[in-house]
Amino acid sequence: MRKLIFFLPFVLCLTMQIQAQNAKPNVIVILADDLGYQDVGFNGCKDIPTPNIDKIAKNGVVFKNGYVTYAVCGPSRAGLITGRYQDRFGFSRNPLLAPHDIDMGLPLSEETMADILKKSGYKSTVLGKWHLGSHPALHPLKRGFDEFFGFVDGGHQYFPESWTLNDITETRTQNDGYRTKLLRGNKPIEEKEYLTDALSREAVEFIGRNTKTPFFIYLAYNAPHSPLQATSKYLDRFSAIQNPKRKTYAAMVSAMDDGVGAVLQQLKDKGLEKNTMVVFLSDNGGPENDNASDNGILRGQKSNFWDGGIKVPFAIQWPGKIKAGTVYEKPVISLDILATVVASVKAKINPAKPLDGVNLLPYLNGENKKAPHDYLFWRNYDQDIIAVRTEKHKIVVTKAFNEELFNSLEDIAEKTNLFQDDKQTFDKLMQQWKVWNGQLKEPLFLGLTQEKQYNELNPKRFVFDK
């Protein structure tokens, strides 16, 4: 009996460790909006400290060549949340605010990350920007999420006093979507905090309410997307920045960094840090001319397929699964997030909707030395722009610049066009793109750049029953 009593604490401790190892990991995806590649400390930013976002990189892996699937937010988010190239299901354009149009958004035929995790017992929430459809059938609560706190349009005012419309039924123009009250679930609420702070608060509270259940948080900040608005709390940190646009942008990034820090601290306080995968990335490259973001030496910016438009700050921490301080150079893409989650949770997906991403863990822990992808693809249907990336090369084809081939290992700034020197490589990548393009659908809906045409076809776009 004495021996049994002596060993009992050891057995209990061992049992708890085994249970922790076998517990399903929590998943937090933190998505910045229009953040420049170089505007985080782990990518070399000097004038905007991001100590908390940098912790994710320090605790896990930095992807030096981390891409998203499109150069503007709507299609990029559709790819991220489904793990599939969005052009496979016609999400080829940035959606309009069109509350009566069930086709304007993520098709109901597609599963979201929340749909997939729900089948594995997860509780999920969206915090912030949805932008995957404003029709009631496309609402987050109909797409696998248990909770929603945020707004359905593609952007928002940051100060509560600007939220002058009660709900979407009071909108009469595209930009009115920026002024609606925030939603909790389906209901407008009276929120008092600066938008970024409110989203961070909700993330911390969600974690506190779900310590016993595996959870998924999609923390989709609006920051630092325009309009450029920040509180004095954050502006006062950047008195040394003279450019007023850059100063406000910096303050908005700093607010987001504070929020990331609060989330990480909550995980630590609740003992969930080791069993939670935390992902940080931006939805596309920084629009330098618009919000004073900085993509560093990368060519281009939001909306085009040079690296400034599609290569983003990208890091993941998962203590015990990903070695701290890892720097990964081979190209990866936001599609890989869901594939990694699915493999880790052993979740089931619809076999008719195969994922385009890969489980990154074997590559990060050295089991697989090859590149995760032979090819990464991009398509801008309306402007007839394409891009393909391999580990070594990238091609970009546009009407204005014609055919371009770059050595991505040596020419990070994409300055030297090798098209005339190596047409064989260019043709090979172009052929692969044509094969991929043959698998894609035509655009499912008219987008932001076709708003006039859409309004002519839908004169009752903002007419609601009383």
N, C-alpha and C positions, 0 to 999 in steps of 0.2 A: 504493500500500500504506500509506504514511504517513497519508493522508487516512482510509483505512478504519480504521486503528488509533485515530486521533484521535476518530472518530465512534462507535466501538464502545460505549464506556461510555454515551454518550447514548442510543444505540439500545436497549441493554439496560435502561436506566432507564425509557425510554418504554414498552418492552414490559411491564415489571413494573407500571407504573402502569395500563396498559390491562387487564392481567390482573386487577389489584385491583378496577378499576371493574366488570369483567365477572363477578367472583366472586360466587357466591350469598351473600347476607347471612346471617350468623348471627342467630338470634332467641332472646332471653331474655325470658320473661314472669315477672315477680316479683309474686306475689299475696300481699298481706297478708290476715289473717283478722280481721274485726270491727274494723278500724281506723277511728277517727272521721275525719270530713271535715276537721276543723281540726287534726288531730294530726300534721301535717307542716309543716315550716317554710314550704314554698311556698304553703300555704293559711293562714298566719298564726299557727301555733303559737308560743307564747312560752316555755312551761315545759319542753318536750321538744325539745332540739336534734336535728335530723335532717339534718346537713350532707351526708351521702352520698346520701340519697334526694333531697335538694334539688339535688344535682349533675345528676341526670337531668332535672329540670325546667329547670335553668339551661342545660344543654347542648342542650336540645330544646324541647319544647312542654308547657305546662301547659293542661289542659282544665278550664276553670272550671265547665263543665256536663257533666262526664263521668259517665255512668250505667252501672249494671249491670242485668241483665235480671230480677233478683229480689231480694227483701230478706232472704233467708237463703241460707246458703252452697251447699247441694247444687244446687238449680236454677240459681243464678247461675253456678256452675262448669260445669254442663252447657252453658249458653249460650255461655260463654267458649270452651270447648274445641272446640265444634262450629261456632261462628259462626252458629248458628241459634237462634231462639226455642225454648226447651226445651219449651214446651207443644205445639209441633208434633209432638213424638214422645213425649208423655205424661210427661215428667219434671217433674211439677207439684208435687212434694212433696219434703221433705227425707228422704233414704232412711234406713232403719233398718239396723243391722248385722244382716244376714241372709245368712249364708254359703251357704245351700242354695238361695237364691232367685235364679235367673238374671234374673228380671224386675225385681228391686230394684236399679236402677241405670241406667246409660247403655245404651240398646238397642244390640244388635249391628248393627242396620241403619244406625246413624249413624257417620260418619267423624269421627275426632278430628283436631286440628291435626297430631299426630304421624303419623297415617295419611297425610294429604295430603302432608306434607313428606318422608316416607319415599320416596314415588314420585319425588321430585326429588333423591334421593341424600343426604338428611339423616340424621344420627345424633341420636337424641333421648333425653332422660332426664326423669323426674319425680322431684323431690326434695321430700319432705314429705307433705302431706295429699292423699289421692286422693278419697275420698268420692263416687265415681261407681259404687260397687258392690263388694261383698265376695265375690261368687261367683267361683270360679276363672276362669270364662270372661270375667269383666269386669275381671280384673287388668290393670294398666297394660301388662304385657308382651304382653298379647293385644290391646291397643288402639293399636298402632303405635309404642310406645316400646321402645327397645333396652335401657334400664336403668331401674331403680327403686330408690330408697332412701327409705324412709319408712313410712307406715302407711295402711291402707285405710279406716279409720273416719273419723267426722266431727270428731274431736278427739283430744288425747293429753296425758298427763302430760309434764312437761318434764324431770324429773330421772331419770336412768338407774335409780336405786335403786327407783323406783316401777314399773318395767317388770317386773313379777313373773310375768307369764304368758308362757310360751314362745312361743305362737302363738295363732291365732284358734280353734283346736280346744279351747282351755282356757277360752274365754269362756262365761259362763252368763247374763249380763245385758247390756243395751245399754251400760252404762257400763264393762263389762270391756274393751271395745275400746280404752279409753284406757290400759290397763295392759299391752298386749302389747309384746314386744320389737320393735324396728324390723326391717324387712325390707330385705335387699339382694337384689334380684330376688325370688325366692320364698322365700328362706331367712332365718329369724330370725338376728340377729347379736348379739354382745355389744358394745354401744356404750357408751362411757364419758363422752361429752361432753353438756353441756346441749343440749337438742334444737335450739334455734335455731342455736347455734354449729356443731353437727354438719351441719346442712343447708347452712350457708354454706361450710363446709370442703369438702363434697362438690361444690358448684357450682364452686368454684375449681379443684378437682382435675379435674373433668370438662372444663373449658376447657383445662387444661394437657395433657390427653390427646388433645384433638381439634383441635389448631391447623391441621391440614391438611385437615380435613373440615368442610363446612358442618354446623352443629349447631343444635339447638333444645333449650333448657333451660326446663322448666316448674318454676320454683322457688316452690313453694306452701307458704310458711311457715304454721305453726300460730299464730304470734304475731300479735297479742296476744289471741287467743281464750282464754277461761277454760279451766282453772283458772289464776288469777293466780300465777305462779311465776317467780322470777328469782334469779340468783346475786348474791352480794355485789359481784362485779366491776361489775355494772350498777346495783345498788341504791345503791351508794356514790356514784354520780354525781348522785343526786337527794335529798340530805339536806335541801334547802330545801323539798321538797314535804311537807306535814304530813299530808295525807289518805293513809293507808296503802294504800288500794286504788289511788289515782291514782299513788302512788309506784311500786308494783310494776308497774303498767301502763306507766308511763314507762320503767322499766328494761327491760321486754320490748320496747318499741318501739326503745329504744336498742341493744339486742342485734341486732335486725333491721337497724338502720341500719349498724351495724358490718359485718354480713354483706354488705349491699349495697355498702359501700365496698370490701370485699375482692374482690368480683366485678368491680367497675369497675376496680380496680387491676390485677387479673389480665388483663383485656382490654387494658389499656394496656401492660402489660409484655410481652404476647405480640404486640403490634402488630395487634390485632384490633378496636380501638375504633371505627375509622371504618367497618368493614364489619359492624357488629353493631347491630341494632335492640334496644334495651332498653326494656321497658315496665314501668311500676310502677302498680299499682292495688290497691284493696281489693275483697274479694268482696261486701261489702255495707256499709251504714252502721254506725256504732258503736252497740252496745247500752249506752247511757250508764249505765243503772241497774245493769247487770251487771258491766262491766269498767272503769267510770270513764272511758270514752272521751269525746271532746268533738266534737260535730258543729257547733259554732259556733252561728250564728243559724238554722241549718236546723231546720225543724219535724220532729219525729218521730225515730225511731231504727230500728235493725235490726228487721225483721219487718213494717214498714208502708210504705206507698207515698208518704208525704210525702217530701220530698227528703232528710231525715235518714236514711231507710232505704235509698235507692237511688242517691243522688248521692255519689260517692266521690272520694278523692284519686286523681288519674289524670294520668300524665305519660309521655312517650316521648322518648328521645333516639336520634338516628341522624345523626351528623355527616355533613355533605355532602348529606343528603337532607332533613333538617328543620333550618331555621334556628334557631340557638341563641337562647334568650330569647323564643321565641314564646309568646304567650298567646292561646288560642283560646276564644271565648265561645259559639259556637253549640253546641247539644246534640250530643253523640256518645255512643256506647254500646259496651260491651265487645265486642259482636258485630263491631265494625269492626276489631278487631285481626287476626282471621284473614283478613278480606277484604283488608286492607292487605298482609298477608304473602303471600297468594296472588297478588295483582297484582304485587308486587315480585319474587317468585320465578318468576312465570309458571307456577305450579303448576296442575295439573288437578284439578278436583273432580268428584264424581258429579253429572251434570246433573239427576238425579232428586232431588237434595238441595241446591237452590240456597241460597246464603248469604243471610242477612238483613242483614249489615253492608255497608259500602261502603269502598272504598279511600280512606283519608283524605289521602293525599299531595297530590292536586290541590287540595284545600281548604286544606291547610296552606301550600302554596307560592303560593297566590293565583290559580291557573289557574281555579278555580271559586269564584265569590263567593257562591253560594247556600248554604243550609243543607244539610248532608249528608243529612238525613232530613226528609221532610215530617211524619212522625209517628213517635213512639216509643211502644210499648205495654207494659203490664204486666197480668197476671191472677193473682189469688190465688183459685184454684178453690174451696177449702174455705170460705173466709170471704166469698166473693162480693164481693171488693174489686177495683176496676179503676183504672187510671190511663192517661192519654194525655198526651204532651208534644209540643208544636210549638215552633218557635223562640220564639214570643211567649207562648203560653198553656199551661196544664196543667189537666186536670181530675182529680179524685180522687173516687170514689164508694164510700162505705162504708155499712154498715147504721146505724152509730152517728152519723155526721156527714152522712149523705145526700149530696146533690150539692154539689160544690165546684168553682169555677172560679177560677183565679188568673192574674194577669198576671205571668209568670215573669221578665220583663225588669225590672219595677219592684218586685216583691214577692217578694224572695228567701226571706223567712221564711214565706211562704204564710200570712199573717195575715188578708188581706182576701178574703172570698168574694164573687165578682162574679156568682154564679149568677143572682140576681134581676135584675141589671142587663143581662146579656148572654146570654139563653137561646139565642139563635141560634148563638153560638159554641159554647156547651156542647153543643147538639144536634148540631152538625156533627162535633165530636170524638167524641161518643158514637156517632154513625152509623159513623164510621171504625173505632171499636173493635169494633162489632158485625160489620163486614165481616171484620176480622182474626180475631175470635173464631170466626167460622165456618170458619176454616182449621185450627183447633186440635183436638187429640185429648183424650179424657177421660184422667184420670190413670192411669198404667200400674201404679202400686203404692200401697199404703197407706204413710203416712209416719210420722215421729216422733210426731205428735200422735194417731195412731191405733194406738199400740203395743199397747194392751190388746186391741183388736179383732184385730190381726195375730197376737198370741200365741194367742188363742183359735182362730184359723183354722189356726195353724201350731204345734201343741204340741211338735213336735220341732225347733224353731228352733235350739236349741243342742245337739242330739244328734249326735255324730260317731261314725263307725265307728272301732273301735280296731284 
